[in-house]
Amino acid sequence: MPYDPARHGPRRIVGPGFHAAVHELVRAVPPGRVATYGDLAAALGNARVARHVGFALAAAPDDGSVPWWRIVAAGGRLARAGTAAAKRQTARLRREGVVVRGDRVADFGGRRWTP
């Protein structure tokens, strides 16, 4: 039976190659800018897989080749506020000129990068 979106729902995009696609897209976010998990999910074809974008970032190499710190939750929130990871994220964002107040990117609208 051929694929029918009305009957079968959206095509599965989370599978082999998904992590690599997320990592490639994150590398495109310029220094000093941020994107959300949902932005990346939508750019990859399904806004409902934002959580899987997070899983892909958690699996990214820890060598700085994937700038995970440029990805934030909705509204510019740091995803893991109050943790050591949030402190590292805040420090890296500040080095790039991004102002972080509390657990949010201060000028989220002006800093947001949309793929």
Long-range contacts (C-beta under 8 A, 24 or more apart in sequence): 10-45, 10-46, 10-48, 11-45, 13-44, 13-45, 13-46, 13-49, 14-49, 14-52, 18-44, 18-52, 18-56, 19-56, 19-59, 19-60, 22-53, 22-56, 22-57, 23-56, 23-60, 23-66, 25-115, 26-57, 26-60, 26-66, 26-67, 26-68, 26-70, 26-71, 27-65, 27-66, 27-67, 28-115, 29-67, 29-70, 29-71, 29-113, 30-113, 31-67, 31-70, 31-96, 31-97, 32-96, 32-97, 32-98, 32-111, 33-70, 33-111, 33-112, 33-113, 34-70, 34-71, 34-72, 34-76, 34-93, 34-98, 34-105, 34-108, 34-111, 34-112, 34-113, 35-70, 35-71, 35-72, 35-112, 35-113, 35-114, 35-115, 36-71, 36-72, 36-73, 36-74, 36-76, 36-112, 37-71, 37-72, 37-73, 37-74, 37-79, 38-74, 39-112, 39-113, 39-114, 39-115, 40-71, 40-115, 42-115, 43-114, 43-115, 54-79, 67-92, 69-93, 70-96, 70-113, 72-105, 72-108, 75-104, 75-108, 76-104, 76-105, 76-106, 76-108, 76-111, 76-112, 77-103, 77-104, 78-103, 78-104, 78-105
